[in-house]
């Protein structure tokens, strides 16, 4: 039996490569987003610690310094929030590209599977026809009776 050959295999391989690239790009975008989120979490944690320390301070200069630090943290938080929004947009774009690549691969895989199943059925039909031909030729050679002792096939036994 001959081997199944999918004529669009090179295209499928290319689409799978594109899908892997899209997954890698999405992973990078998610990593950037996570890094920004971690920075925001650290800013919030620093602010909470500073509030606890400021409650213990009585000196006006120290409180002014803490206030300046809060302003710096607020500014940094605003910058990071803006970057996070941009990163989320990029992540969503990369996700859309990956989903599209996955759809393209799925379509080709489905087509390949259908063609392979059709090929398999065709091969079984050919095999059945060959077996029928063998049985028919044997039947026509021997007729209704099974091979007898004077049959030409038994001469070599």
C-alpha positions, 0 to 999 in steps of 0.5 A: 500500500502506498503512503498518504501524501498531503499536497498542502503539507508545506503550506501546513508546515509554514502555517504551524511555523507562523503559529509558533511565532505568534505564540512566542510573540504573545508570550513576550507581550504577556511577559512585558505586561506582567513586568509592568503589573509587578512594578505597579504592585511594588509601587503600591507596596512602597506607598503602603510602607511609607504611609505606615512610616509617615504615621510615626513621624512628627518632624515637619521636614520628614513629613514634607519628604514623605509627601514628595515621595508620595508625589513621585510614587503617584507620578510613577504609578500613572506612568506605569498605568499608561504603559500597562494600558499600551501593553494590554493593547499590544497583548490583545493584538498579538493574541488576535494574530495567534488566534488567526494563525491557529484557525489557519492551521486548524483548517489545514489540519482538518482538510488533511484529516479528511483527505487522509480518511478519503484516501484510506477508504479508497485504498481499502476499496482498491484492496477489496477489488484486488481480493475480489479479482483474485477470488474470481480468477481462482473461481473461474480457474477451478470452477465450483470444485476445489483443486483436485489431485489432477490439477496443474497446480498439484503437479509441483507438489 
